[in-house]
Amino acid sequence: MITAVLVRVARAVLTLFLAVIVVFLGIRMLPGDIAVAMLGQEGNPDNLAQIRAAYGLDDPIWVQFGHYLGQVVQGNLGRSSSTGLPVAEVIGRALPVTLELAVLAMIVAIVIGVLFGVAAATNQGRPADWAVSSTALFWLSVPSFWLGMMGILLLSIVWPILPASGFIPFFESPADNLRHLVMPAAVLGTGFAAIIMRQTRSSMLDALSGDYIRTAKAKGLSRSKVVFKHALRNSLIVVITVVGLQLGALISGAVITEQVFVIPGIGKLTIDAIFMRDYPMIQGVVIVVAGAYILINLLTDLLYTLVDPRIRLGGGAAS
């Protein structure tokens, strides 16, 4: 068990190391001079020389990477070329905002997706099944920015129930914090709710056709116990896999939602860094998001054994 956990952690660290290499080389493979891009076309030769010296751009590529990797290991992601602030400090302020939005969106997605998926599976071929499937298809087809603008139009302008934009820290005012994040979380979570719903429905249909379900029914167990205690529990492996993957995708996919609702998270920070050509900030954001994605997938793997004891981290089933 411990050996299997250590192996998975080592794989996660290796994956993150490869991500750092890809990000580092990707930035330096962009066309043009990085120093010119960071400073602008109006930069004079002296300023360009200072930028190259500050970021080690005149050193060989392997020297640059070794220096950068040493900084990353120490938690130093460099300094923003546009503000001069430490990249890690700026990301540290933006990341909790995006994480809170992603967690709220995932709660919305799980509650709606699992309940609708169970309803569709237990009413296969009936109007309820068609209605749920059609709703899921609609959520998958509608762009999040359009859904966000419609939400603002209806819930902030026509019926002024929720704020249209902005963010209030949770510890400053929990109620205002939730009021500002309810609509963005719902917009971000509906598309993922459709994915969870479809996967839940498919897994539930497989589970409901199993022999153990027929045995449970023959024992006289109630319909709710058969569905939720036996069928749903055995369907959660697939659901957990989807949730783990989608939570990582939510963090990286919050860019559009944060722009629409003017939320100062990782997504908005990334867009601003791209427009400002702030390459150190872009590098730092991509590495942090990749690390979060890898960590979430690692935790998802470890959660399998809690949901289904038959699964072992080594890949085999319990005997």
N, C-alpha and C positions, 0 to 999 in steps of 0.2 A: 504494500500500500504506500509506504513512505517513499520507496524507490520509484514507484510509478508517478507519484506527485512531483518528485525531484526531476524526473525525466521531462515531464510536461512543463515545469518551470524553466528548465534549460532550453527547451524548444521555444518557449515564449521569448526568452532573452535573446536567443539566436535570431528569431524573427524580427525583433525590435532592432537588433544590430544591422540586419540587412535593410530594414526600413530606413535607418539613419544613412546608410551608404547610398541608397536610391535617392533620397531627398537631397543629400549633399551634392551628388553628381548631377542630379536633375537641374538644380539651380545653376550650376556652373556650365551646363550644356546649353543654356538659353542663348540665343543669338545676341551679339553685341557685347560691349564691355560692361561688366557688372558695376564697376566704379562709376562709369558715366551714367548708367541707369539709376544708381542710388543718389547721385549728386545732381543729375539733370544736365541738359545740354549746355547750360550757361556756366558750368563749373570751369575754373581756370586750372592750368597744369599743376599749380601748387596744391590746390584743394584735392585734385585727383590723386596726387602722390600721397597726401595725408590719408585719404580713404584707403588706398591700396596698402599703406603701411599699417593702418589701424586694424584692418581685417586680414592682413597677411596674403593679399591677392597676388603679390609678386613671388611668393614661395612656390616651389613645385607642388603639384596637386596632392601627392601623398603626405607632404609635410603639412599642408593645410588641413587635410582630413585628420591626421594624427592630433593636431592641435585642437581641432573642433571636437573630436571624440573625447579627448581628455576633459574639455570643458563640459560636455554633455554628461559625462559620468559624475562630475561634481555638481550637477544641477545648474550649471551656468550655460544658458542658451545664447549668450552674447547680448549686445545692446541694439536697440532699435535705431535704424539709420535715419528715421524721420523725427523721432522725439528724443533720442539719446537715453531713454529709460531702459533698464534691464528687461529683456524679453520675458524671462521667467516671472518677473514681478507683474508685468502687464497681463500675461496669460493667467497668472494666479488670481487676478481680479475677475477675469472674464469667464474662466472655466466653471466656477461654481454656479454662475448664472445659467450657462448652457446645460450643466448637469441637472439642475433643478427643473428646467424646462423639459429636458429629455425624460427624466423620471416621471414627471406629471403626465407627459404625453404617453409614456409606456403604460402607466396605470390606466389611463383612458383606453388605450389599445387593448390591454389584457382583459379588462372588465367587459368591454363591448365585444371584443373578438371571441372570447371563450363562451360567454353567454349566448351570443348569436350563433356560434358554431355548434354548440350543444343543441340549441333549438332547431337548427336546420337538420342536424343528423337524426334527431329523434322524430322529426316530421318529414322524413325523406319522401320526395315526390308530391308533397302536399303544398297548398298555397303558401304556408309559412316558409317552407324551404325555398320556393321560388322568390319570395319577397326578400329574404335575407341574402340570397345569392345575387339578386339584382342590385340590392343596396351596396354590397361589397364591390361589385363591378363598377358602380357609379363612383364610389370612393377611390378606387384605383385609377379611374380615368380622369378625374377632375384635378387640375394642377393646384398645388397648395397655395400659390400666390392668389389665384382666383378665389379660392375658398376663403382665404384670409381677408381679401377685399370685400367679399360679400358679407362676411361676419362683421367687419367694421361698419359697413353700410347699414346693416340691419340692427346690430346690437349696440352700436355706438352713436349712430346718427338718427335713424328712424325711431328706434326705441333706445334711448340713452341709458342702457343698463350697465355696460362694462366699458372701461376706458379703451380708447382706440390704440394707444401706444404708450411706450415708456416702461419703466421698471422701478420697483421699490424693494430694497433689500428686505429679506424675511425678518431679520432681527430688529429692523427699524419699525416695521408695521406688518405683522403676519397677515392681517386681513387684507390690507391694500396690496400686499405682495401676491396673494392668491387671486385677487380681483384682476390684477394686471396680467396674470399668467393663465387664467382659465381659458380664454379664447385662443391664445397661441398654442396651448397644449392640446386643445380639442382639434385645432386645424392640423397640427403636426401629427397627432395620434390617429386620426381617422383612416388615413391611407394604410398605416401599419395595422390598424384594427382589422381591415379587410383581409390582409395577408394572414393574420393570426386566425381569423374566422374560417377562412378556407382550409387552412391546415388542421384546425380543430375539427371541422366537419369531416374531413377525409379520415383523420385518425379515429374519430368516434365511430364512423361507419365500419371501419375494420374491427374495432373493439367490440361493437355491438353484435357482430356476426360470429364472435368467438364461442367456443364450447363452454367456457366458464360462465359466460353471461346466461346461456340457456340453463346451466346448472343452478345459478343464483335465482333465476326466475322459478325454476322447479321447486326450490326450497321455500318459495312463498315470500321472498323479499319484496319490499315495496319498490315501485318504479323509481322513486327518487334515489333509493340506496343502490339500485342496480346501475342507474345512469351515472351518479356522481361518485359513489364510493368505489365502484369496480371499473366501469367503462372509462370514465374521465381520468381516473388516476393512471390507468394503463395507457392513456393517450397523451399524458403530460410530457413524455420524453421528447416527442416531436415538437410540442408547444414550447418547451424550454429551449430547445435548439433554435427555434425561430425567434423567440424573445431575446435570447443572447445575441444572435446576429443582428437583429433589428435595433437593439439598444445601442450597439456600436454605430449602426447606420444612422440612428436618430441624432447622435452627437455630431456626426459629420454632415448630416442632412438638414441641420437647423439653420443653414445659411440663409435660405430664402425666407423662412418664417421670421427670423430675427431681423432681417431687413424690412419686411412688411410692417412689423410691429415695433420697430426701432428698439430692440432689446440689446443691451450692451454685452453680448456673449461672444463666444468663439467665432460664430458665423459672421457677425458684423465686423469683428476684429480682422478676420481673414480678408473680407472684401475691402476694407479700408487699407490694409497692408498691400493688397494687390494694386489698388489705385495709386498708392504712394510709392510703389516699387520698393517697399521695405522688405528686402530679401531676408535679412536675419529674422524678422518677425514671421515671415512666411515659413521659413525652415522650422522655427520653433513650434508654430501652430501645428504643422503637419506631423512633426515628431510626437508631440503631446497627444494629438488625436489618434495617431497610429498606436501609441502606447496604451491609450484607454481602450481602443478596440481589441488589442491583443489581450489585455488584462480581463476584459469582460468575457471574451471567449474562453480563457483559461478557467475563470470562475464558473462558467456554464458547464464545462466538462466536469469540474469537481462536484457540481450540484447533481449530476446524474445519479450518483450512488445514494443520495438522500431521497430521491424520488422513487427509484427502483433499485432495491438492494441486490437484485439479480445481476446488475451490471458492476463490473469491477474495472478500476482504472487501467489495469493491465490489458484490457480488451476482451477478457474472457467473461463468461457468465458464472455465477455462483453455482456450485455443484449441489 
